[in-house]
Amino acid sequence: MEIDAIKLANKLSPYYKVFLITKKNGFIAQNFDNYFSKNINVSLEAIKFKSSLSLNIIKKTRDIIIKNSIKNVIFFGASELKSLYFSFLGFDINLIVRHGTTKSTPKKDWFHRLIYSKVNYHVSICKHIQKNVDYIIPFGKNSKSKLIYSSVKNINIVKKEKNDKLTLLHTGRIANGKGQIDAIKACSILVENNIDFIFYIVGGFEKGYETEFLNFYNTIEYRDKIILVGFSNEIARYLEKSDIFIFPSYGEGFGNSFIEAVRSGLDCISYSNTSFIEFKEIGLDFEIVEDKNIEKLKETLLKISKKEVIFDTERNKNIINDYFSEEKEIKEYLRILK
């Protein structure tokens, strides 16, 4: 969520003066200079608060709105909207709520109907989330649902000649349901078929999950072939030297890292759920496997490893450039901003 807010602030800053209102000592506040040191059109406003319904959020936000004559607010998140409802009372605010994750619990009780009543646009980053938002979130009489795909950065990579051994890749935080465990289990089919390989898992651990994951990892006989890289800013380097992107996540809001891998020309595999079904529907060429079926995942990995499946990488690039371009994303936001 924080990274998405940072990216959108940078994209819109050539067109608007942007104020990033965030939690004091939070990720954005602590890393602001790293992302915006050369962008004078983005300013930081950090607010100290402990709860989602905070008098300090209400007061400070109202002060910021008055001081800077703010007319547009793009809100990333959910819980703090309680405070923002009261922050905006009496102001003519064009309120846009940007939804990037799947929600599970309906929020259509009287209190949520109240706090969402002033939302002008609910922006979803894919059709899967848009359907989820339309079902979960209460709409005010003037609220509209809008689909704006997140743009995907064009990573310039130069693919090397054929690797000495099959090279697999998974990127993203290591967390329950994000696919690393199922991907590692699927690699057993390569061992059984005497296919030498190396598997790079790039990403840091989600808080509280490291022990559980490492307990599993240490039971794997072929763990010497699986490299836990940790967090890295050099994703392009791993995309460049990999053959297969195996991403059996149990569900993604959008799946940015997956689209980056498809665009980079890797042979990609996912489970059939959430946004991956949508990616297939728009024409992307990759292998999609029955959800949570590790045996099918193994079979598909083996087929791709043996080059029994060839993907149309040029078509993939063209589709991604069309659907997920930065120019298109910015244009759609400018249409709904005052």
C-alpha positions in Angstrom: 0.0 0.0 0.0 2.8 2.5 1.0 4.8 1.7 -2.2 1.7 2.1 -4.4 1.0 5.5 -2.8 4.6 6.6 -3.4 4.4 5.4 -7.1 1.2 7.3 -7.7 2.4 10.4 -6.0 5.4 10.5 -8.4 3.2 9.9 -11.4 0.8 12.7 -10.6 3.3 15.2 -9.4 4.0 16.7 -12.9 0.3 17.7 -13.0 -0.6 18.5 -9.4 1.1 19.6 -6.2 1.0 16.4 -4.1 0.8 16.2 -0.3 1.5 12.8 1.1 -0.4 12.6 4.4 0.9 9.6 6.4 1.6 8.2 9.8 4.4 9.8 11.7 7.4 7.4 11.9 5.7 5.1 9.4 7.4 3.7 6.3 6.7 6.7 4.0 7.7 9.2 6.6 11.0 7.4 7.3 11.8 6.8 3.7 10.4 10.0 2.1 13.8 11.5 1.1 14.8 8.3 -0.6 11.9 8.5 -3.0 11.3 12.3 -3.4 14.6 14.0 -2.8 14.6 15.4 -6.3 10.8 16.0 -6.6 9.9 19.4 -5.3 6.2 18.9 -6.2 5.6 16.3 -3.5 5.5 17.3 0.2 5.3 15.2 3.3 2.7 15.7 6.1 3.2 13.2 8.9 0.5 12.8 11.6 1.0 11.1 15.0 -1.9 8.8 15.9 -2.5 5.5 17.6 -6.0 4.4 16.5 -8.0 4.4 13.3 -10.5 6.9 14.8 -8.3 9.7 16.0 -9.0 13.2 17.0 -5.5 14.1 16.0 -6.0 12.8 12.4 -9.2 14.8 12.2 -7.7 18.1 13.4 -4.4 17.8 11.5 -6.0 16.8 8.3 -8.5 19.6 8.4 -5.6 22.0 9.0 -3.7 20.6 6.0 -6.8 20.9 3.8 -7.4 24.5 4.7 -3.8 25.6 4.6 -3.2 24.1 1.1 -6.7 24.5 -0.4 -6.9 20.8 -1.2 -9.7 19.7 -3.5 -8.7 16.1 -4.3 -7.9 13.3 -1.9 -6.8 9.8 -3.0 -7.0 7.5 -0.1 -5.0 4.3 0.2 -6.1 2.0 3.0 -9.4 1.4 4.9 -9.4 1.9 8.6 -8.4 5.5 8.8 -11.4 6.5 6.6 -13.4 6.7 9.8 -11.3 9.7 10.8 -11.2 11.2 7.3 -15.0 11.3 7.1 -15.0 13.8 10.0 -11.9 15.5 8.6 -13.8 16.4 5.4 -17.1 17.6 6.9 -17.9 21.0 5.5 -15.4 20.8 2.7 -15.9 20.3 -1.0 -13.6 17.3 -1.4 -13.4 15.0 -4.4 -12.7 11.8 -2.5 -11.2 8.9 -4.3 -10.7 5.6 -2.5 -8.1 3.4 -4.2 -8.6 -0.4 -3.6 -5.6 -2.7 -4.1 -6.4 -5.8 -2.0 -9.3 -8.2 -1.7 -11.6 -7.7 1.2 -13.4 -10.5 2.9 -16.0 -8.9 5.3 -19.0 -6.9 4.0 -19.0 -3.3 5.4 -22.6 -2.4 4.8 -23.7 -1.6 8.4 -25.0 1.9 9.1 -21.6 3.2 10.3 -19.7 2.1 7.2 -22.6 3.4 5.0 -22.1 6.7 6.7 -18.3 7.0 6.3 -18.3 5.8 2.7 -21.2 8.1 1.8 -19.0 10.9 0.7 -16.7 8.9 -1.6 -16.9 10.1 -5.2 -14.9 7.3 -6.8 -14.0 3.8 -5.8 -11.0 3.0 -8.0 -10.0 -0.7 -8.3 -6.8 -1.9 -9.9 -8.2 -4.9 -11.6 -11.7 -6.4 -12.4 -11.3 -9.0 -9.6 -11.0 -6.3 -7.0 -13.7 -4.2 -8.6 -16.2 -7.0 -8.3 -15.1 -7.5 -4.7 -15.5 -3.8 -3.9 -18.9 -3.6 -5.5 -20.0 -6.5 -3.3 -18.3 -5.5 0.0 -18.3 -1.7 0.1 -21.4 0.5 0.5 -21.8 3.2 -2.2 -23.1 6.7 -1.6 -25.7 8.2 -3.9 -22.9 10.0 -5.9 -20.3 7.2 -5.7 -18.9 5.6 -8.9 -16.9 2.4 -9.4 -13.9 2.9 -11.7 -11.3 0.4 -13.0 -7.8 1.8 -13.4 -5.1 -0.8 -14.0 -1.8 -0.1 -12.2 1.0 0.5 -14.7 3.9 -1.9 -14.8 7.4 -0.6 -15.0 9.2 -1.5 -18.2 12.3 -3.4 -16.9 15.0 -3.4 -19.5 16.7 -6.7 -19.4 19.1 -8.5 -21.8 18.4 -12.2 -21.7 21.6 -14.2 -21.7 22.2 -17.3 -23.7 20.9 -20.6 -22.5 21.7 -21.2 -18.8 23.9 -24.2 -17.8 21.0 -25.3 -15.6 17.4 -24.6 -15.5 16.8 -21.4 -13.5 13.5 -20.7 -11.6 12.4 -17.5 -9.9 9.8 -16.3 -7.4 9.7 -12.7 -6.3 7.7 -11.0 -3.5 7.5 -11.2 0.3 7.7 -14.6 1.8 4.3 -15.0 3.5 1.7 -17.7 4.1 -0.2 -18.3 0.8 2.2 -16.4 -1.4 3.3 -19.5 -3.2 6.9 -20.2 -2.1 6.0 -23.4 -0.3 4.0 -24.9 -3.2 6.7 -23.8 -5.7 9.4 -25.6 -3.7 7.2 -28.7 -3.4 6.6 -28.7 -7.2 10.4 -28.7 -7.8 10.5 -32.4 -6.6 9.3 -33.3 -10.1 12.6 -31.9 -11.5 14.6 -33.9 -9.0 12.7 -37.1 -10.0 13.4 -36.5 -13.6 17.1 -35.7 -13.1 16.7 -32.1 -14.3 19.4 -29.9 -12.7 18.1 -26.6 -11.5 18.5 -23.6 -9.3 15.6 -21.7 -7.7 15.9 -18.1 -6.6 13.4 -16.9 -4.0 13.7 -13.1 -3.8 11.9 -11.3 -1.0 11.9 -10.7 2.7 9.9 -12.5 5.3 6.6 -11.2 6.5 6.7 -10.6 10.2 6.0 -13.7 12.2 6.4 -16.1 9.3 10.1 -16.8 9.1 10.3 -19.6 11.7 7.4 -21.5 10.1 8.8 -21.2 6.6 12.4 -22.2 7.6 11.0 -25.2 9.5 9.5 -26.4 6.2 12.6 -25.3 4.1 14.9 -27.4 6.3 13.0 -30.6 5.6 13.6 -30.3 1.9 16.3 -32.7 0.7 17.1 -30.6 -2.4 17.2 -27.3 -0.5 20.8 -26.7 -1.7 19.2 -25.9 -5.1 16.9 -23.3 -3.5 18.5 -19.9 -2.8 16.7 -17.6 -0.3 18.0 -14.3 -1.6 16.1 -12.0 0.8 14.9 -8.5 -0.1 16.6 -7.1 -3.2 16.3 -3.9 -5.3 17.9 -5.8 -8.2 14.9 -7.7 -9.5 16.0 -7.1 -13.1 19.2 -9.0 -12.5 17.2 -12.1 -11.4 14.6 -11.7 -14.2 17.5 -11.5 -16.7 19.1 -14.8 -15.7 15.9 -16.9 -15.1 14.0 -19.2 -17.4 10.8 -19.9 -15.4 8.7 -17.7 -13.1 6.7 -20.0 -10.8 4.1 -18.1 -8.8 1.5 -20.4 -7.3 0.0 -17.7 -5.0 -3.3 -18.4 -3.3 -4.5 -15.0 -4.4 -3.3 -11.5 -5.4 -4.8 -8.1 -5.6 -3.0 -7.4 -8.9 0.1 -9.5 -9.2 2.6 -6.8 -10.2 5.6 -9.1 -10.0 3.9 -11.7 -12.1 3.2 -9.2 -14.9 6.8 -8.0 -14.7 8.0 -11.5 -15.3 5.6 -12.1 -18.2 6.8 -8.9 -19.8 10.4 -9.9 -19.3 9.9 -13.0 -21.4 10.0 -15.7 -18.7 7.9 -18.8 -19.0 5.3 -18.2 -16.2 3.0 -20.4 -14.1 0.3 -19.4 -11.7 -2.7 -20.9 -10.0 -6.2 -20.2 -11.3 -7.5 -17.6 -9.0 -8.1 -13.8 -8.5 -6.4 -11.6 -11.0 -4.5 -14.4 -12.8 -7.8 -15.5 -14.5 -8.2 -11.9 -15.7 -4.7 -11.9 -17.1 -5.6 -15.0 -19.1 -8.9 -13.3 -20.3 -7.1 -10.3 -21.8 -4.9 -12.7 -23.8 -1.6 -13.1 -21.9 0.1 -16.4 -22.8 1.2 -18.3 -19.7 0.3 -21.6 -17.9 -2.5 -21.4 -15.4 -3.1 -24.4 -13.1 -6.0 -25.6 -11.0 -6.0 -23.7 -7.8 -3.9 -25.3 -5.0 -3.4 -28.5 -7.1 0.3 -29.2 -6.5 0.3 -32.3 -8.7 -1.0 -30.3 -11.6 1.6 -27.7 -10.8 4.3 -30.3 -10.9 3.1 -31.6 -14.3 3.0 -28.1 -15.8 6.5 -27.3 -14.4 7.9 -30.4 -16.0 6.3 -29.7 -19.4 7.7 -26.2 -19.4 11.1 -27.5 -18.3 11.2 -29.9 -21.3 10.1 -27.1 -23.6 6.9 -28.9 -24.5 5.1 -25.5 -24.2 6.2 -22.4 -26.1 4.9 -19.0 -25.2 4.2 -16.0 -27.4 6.4 -13.5 -25.6 6.0 -10.8 -28.2 2.2 -10.9 -27.9 2.6 -10.7 -24.1 4.7 -7.6 -24.4 2.2 -5.9 -26.7 -0.8 -6.7 -24.4 1.0 -5.5 -21.3 2.1 -2.3 -23.1 -1.5 -1.7 -24.0 -3.3 -2.5 -20.8 -0.7 -1.6 -18.1 1.0 1.5 -19.5 1.9 4.4 -17.2 0.5 6.9 -19.7 -2.9 5.2 -19.6 -3.0 5.0 -15.8 -2.2 8.7 -15.4 -4.7 9.7 -18.1 -7.5 7.8 -16.2 -6.7 9.5 -12.9 -6.6 12.9 -14.5 -10.1 12.3 -15.8 -11.5 12.0 -12.3 -9.4 14.6 -10.5 -10.7 18.2 -10.3 
